[in-house]
Amino acid sequence: MTRKGIKSVSLPYKIDIVSNTTKKIAVFPGSFDPITLGHVDIINRALPLFDTIIIAIGSNATKKHMWTLQDRKTAIEQLFKNNNAIKVATYDGLTATFCKSQGAQFILRGLRNSTDFEYEQTIAQANYKVNGIDSVFIISSPEYGFISSSIVRDIARNGGDYSKLVP
């Protein structure tokens, strides 16, 4: 069928379009043990893309955390207390299941380097194929690309000053 000289084509796949009236909700999952300036950078740069970002602190009983789940949640809530577009929650289980329970269509992930990409790509593809949840990747700003929660924990464990790496 043509309309004003434009031919319509059938595509071999279905395109789902999120309407402009649908609230765009992203979940930014992690242990945030602790939250770093790199995390904050990703969140701030993602804000224009989403109506709501849920910072989702995963509870993993097999992981030994330096800060308690409640301490991490409280610190993040304080950090973003003046931003109504940011919610903070904790969860157990699969991130995609949590996304569905929150009505989120997207998982937000920050990438520091190609190693992060290789790791995240497979998970993102599985989340989309199995759960229909899309992943959005934001490349870290160069000044934060070296920061990780594990580096901060290592510095803290050894009595070093990590204050320039966290908010």
ZIWOKA-V855030 format. One record per residue. N is the residue number from 1. SS is DSSP state (alpha for helix, beta for strand, coil for the rest). PHI is phi in radians with two decimals (999 if undefined). PSI is psi in whole degrees, 0 to 359 (NA if undefined). Layout:
n/ss/phi/psi
N/SS/PHI/PSI
N/SS/PHI/PSI
This chain:
n/ss/phi/psi
1/coil/999/140
2/beta/-2.06/150
3/beta/-2.42/118
4/coil/0.89/44
5/coil/1.41/4
6/beta/-1.82/124
7/beta/-1.51/135
8/coil/-1.53/142
9/coil/-2.16/144
10/coil/-1.55/132
11/coil/-1.68/149
12/coil/-1.37/6
13/coil/-2.51/162
14/coil/-1.63/138
15/coil/-1.92/120
16/coil/-1.66/123
17/coil/-1.92/126
18/coil/-1.35/120
19/coil/-1.21/159
20/coil/-1.15/343
21/coil/-1.56/349
22/coil/-1.39/130
23/coil/-1.23/126
24/coil/-1.54/114
25/beta/-2.07/129
26/beta/-2.07/145
27/beta/-1.86/128
28/beta/-1.88/95
29/beta/-1.54/154
30/beta/2.99/176
31/coil/-1.53/332
32/coil/0.85/51
33/coil/-2.02/69
34/coil/-1.76/177
35/coil/-1.22/140
36/coil/-2.03/173
37/alpha/-1.11/332
38/alpha/-1.12/316
39/alpha/-1.06/313
40/alpha/-1.07/320
41/alpha/-1.04/313
42/alpha/-1.09/315
43/alpha/-1.06/311
44/alpha/-1.10/322
45/alpha/-1.33/338
46/alpha/-1.50/341
47/alpha/-0.91/318
48/alpha/-1.16/344
49/alpha/-1.53/338
50/coil/-2.26/153
51/coil/-1.35/323
52/beta/-2.44/137
53/beta/-2.07/124
54/beta/-1.76/114
55/beta/-1.41/111
56/beta/-1.88/112
57/beta/-1.59/112
58/beta/-1.33/140
59/coil/-1.75/116
60/coil/-2.18/105
61/coil/-1.14/337
62/coil/-1.44/346
63/coil/-1.64/138
64/coil/-1.63/114
65/coil/-1.67/150
66/coil/-1.44/322
67/coil/-1.94/146
68/coil/-1.20/160
69/alpha/-1.02/316
70/alpha/-1.14/320
71/alpha/-1.10/318
72/alpha/-1.14/316
73/alpha/-1.10/313
74/alpha/-1.07/316
75/alpha/-1.07/317
76/alpha/-1.23/320
77/alpha/-1.06/317
78/alpha/-1.11/318
79/alpha/-1.06/321
80/coil/-1.95/20
81/coil/-1.04/336
82/coil/-1.67/9
83/coil/-2.07/106
84/coil/-1.22/346
85/coil/-1.45/352
86/beta/-1.96/127
87/beta/-2.03/154
88/beta/-2.17/132
89/beta/-2.52/161
90/beta/-2.00/157
91/beta/-2.71/158
92/coil/-2.02/155
93/coil/1.57/202
94/coil/-1.30/138
95/alpha/-1.08/318
96/alpha/-1.09/324
97/alpha/-1.14/318
98/alpha/-1.08/316
99/alpha/-0.97/311
100/alpha/-1.07/320
101/alpha/-1.15/337
102/alpha/-1.73/358
103/coil/1.29/22
104/coil/-1.50/138
105/coil/-1.70/347
106/beta/-2.34/148
107/beta/-1.92/127
108/beta/-1.69/131
109/beta/-2.37/143
110/beta/-1.74/141
111/beta/-2.09/126
112/coil/-1.63/330
113/coil/-2.81/182
114/alpha/-1.20/332
115/alpha/-1.12/316
116/alpha/-1.03/316
117/alpha/-1.06/312
118/alpha/-1.00/318
119/alpha/-1.18/313
120/alpha/-1.29/330
121/alpha/-1.02/311
122/alpha/-1.10/317
123/alpha/-1.10/317
124/alpha/-1.08/317
125/alpha/-1.13/319
126/alpha/-1.15/317
127/alpha/-1.05/322
128/alpha/-1.26/313
129/alpha/-1.13/316
130/alpha/-1.50/323
131/alpha/-2.08/352
132/coil/1.27/19
133/coil/-1.73/122
134/beta/-1.47/151
135/beta/-1.91/141
136/beta/-2.08/124
137/beta/-1.83/135
138/beta/-2.13/128
139/beta/-1.32/133
140/coil/-1.12/151
141/coil/-1.16/145
142/alpha/-0.93/324
143/alpha/-1.24/349
144/alpha/-2.05/359
145/coil/-1.07/339
146/coil/-1.63/351
147/coil/-1.48/133
148/coil/-2.44/156
149/alpha/-1.07/325
150/alpha/-1.14/322
151/alpha/-1.13/316
152/alpha/-1.06/315
153/alpha/-1.08/319
154/alpha/-1.10/316
155/alpha/-1.09/315
156/alpha/-1.10/315
157/alpha/-1.03/329
158/coil/-1.75/16
159/coil/1.33/16
160/coil/-1.47/170
161/coil/-1.61/109
162/coil/-1.84/10
163/coil/-1.07/336
164/coil/-1.45/0
165/coil/-1.94/350
166/coil/-2.17/157
167/coil/-1.22/NA
